[in-house]
Amino acid sequence: MIISRRNFLKTSAAAIALISTGGVIRAFDQGAFSTGKGPAYEPWQSWNEEDIDSDTNPLFRFVKASILASNAHNTQPWLYRIRENEIDLYTDISRNIGTMDPYFREMNISLGCAIENLDLAANASSYESKVTLYPGGFEQIHVANITLTPGVMTSPDLYHVIGKRHTDRAAYDSDKQVEPATLQQMEKLSSEFPDVKVAWFTDADKKTEVGNLIIHATEAIIGDQSQSGDSHKWNRHDWDELQRHKDGISIDASGNSEMIRFFGKVLPDSVKSFNDYWLKMTKSPQVSTASVFGMLLVRNQRDRTQLMQAGRLWQRMHLWAVTNGLAAQPLNQLHERRDRELQLGIEPLFGKAIEKLVNAPGYEGLFTFRMGYPTGQALASPRRPAEEVLLTHH
């Protein structure tokens, strides 16, 4: 993120003051010199290693790939049960985002992302997979079954980049645009999911409209004490807390420079500072440097199976983006406000705005994102290891 001379001087002065009062010790305690290290990041290193324990079910390594999926607020809302030739996926309802996701839209999309990774890992290990998605409401926590049978080994390109896929919240290259042919190729990834499709916003006017709506939605969330509080609960500012929980939003994955991340870890945290920072980043670089905005559409976003299919498509698109040198970031504030409007029964300002943007009869706007070419390397977010999300090994 580009910072002004004034802000640089203010930040430098704060850093000097901190160091002069023992801030170096705090910097060590807060992991300022330990980016990407510790147990919370180990799953990214070992996800495709062979399990040497002879008692380990061979299907366990598919769960290790699955947990690296994209997911809302890095809540990781999944639980797994492994049987002889099946893996069952369950929703961990305790990991919901409250008023940020009152209808579990983002939770179910996240579970779909996990299914896609699992499916790719199985196919790369000579298994054919049959994925069954279960409909239902909040009370039905068993969401999917993946039955695996020996098959022909494939080695899909998308599988090999599972450990390299990270959400890139930094500035994208404003001088390099995503070509229409590239967008068309990504659209084809949806052919397996007839209830899901992609809408692109590429011309300057549409990008400005989408970007402004995302900014206004962010401001509305910040102005809603319940939503703001539920979002901030997943902020892992404390290094020990991050390593203990192995989830949530960390400053290392914020897209900022090493210097800004360092100071961000050392300086105190508050809901206000978190919100101010979030809004600032949303405006620039995130909205301002998007080469293209996209939106996933479904026929019925009250149908859980369609939400999980959309999640599978998003994970597939993000992995495909990595193999083609692209960066990607979900920007779902519009939809989070739409859901909140429905929950409160207030005027659907953002709901109407989404309908106008989509302009596709029979489809509803579900999930917004930006893409472009990266200006740096996105960093990993913390992850709970597969062992911690297993209901049983058998």
Secondary structure as UniProt FT lines:
FT   HELIX           5..20
FT   TURN            21..22
FT   HELIX           23..29
FT   TURN            30..33
FT   TURN            35..36
FT   HELIX           39..41
FT   HELIX           43..46
FT   TURN            47..48
FT   TURN            54..55
FT   TURN            58..59
FT   HELIX           60..66
FT   TURN            67..68
FT   HELIX           72..74
FT   STRAND          78..82
FT   STRAND          86..91
FT   HELIX           93..95
FT   HELIX           98..100
FT   TURN            102..103
FT   HELIX           105..123
FT   TURN            124..126
FT   STRAND          127..133
FT   TURN            138..139
FT   STRAND          142..150
FT   HELIX           157..160
FT   HELIX           162..164
FT   TURN            174..175
FT   HELIX           180..187
FT   HELIX           188..190
FT   TURN            191..192
FT   TURN            194..195
FT   STRAND          196..201
FT   HELIX           204..222
FT   HELIX           225..232
FT   TURN            233..234
FT   HELIX           239..245
FT   HELIX           251..253
FT   HELIX           258..266
FT   HELIX           271..281
FT   HELIX           282..287
FT   TURN            288..289
FT   STRAND          292..298
FT   TURN            301..302
FT   HELIX           304..323
FT   TURN            324..325
FT   STRAND          327..330
FT   HELIX           333..344
FT   HELIX           349..358
FT   TURN            361..362
FT   STRAND          364..372
FT   HELIX           386..389
FT   STRAND          390..392
//
